[in-house]
Amino acid sequence: MNIGIIEPYNNGFIEVLPEGEGSDYWYIAAIHIDGQAYCPTPQLYRSEKVALRKAAKIYDWIVENEAEISQETCYCSPLKLVLWRQAKAS
């Protein structure tokens, strides 16, 4: 059984999951920063390492542009993807 990976990154963590049982493809489930979860446009990556590297780039972009992210969704033009932000859990 292939389970997902939650990896600490800076002050948060990144979460990647396999596409399905026995699949070699992975997707980014969420990027977690300060109790907020950011979910990127669904996209498959050829390995968990590639998905983790892309998730780290997304994390860095969010941190650098946090002031610009005021909506529930935003477009990350350098990485060509949409991010959905989930509110902090109470």
ABEGO torsion letter per residue (X at the ends): XBBBBBBBBEABBBBBBBABBGBABBBBABBBBGGBBBBBBBBBBABAAAAAAAAAAAAAAAAAAAAABABABBBBAAAGBBBBBBBBBX
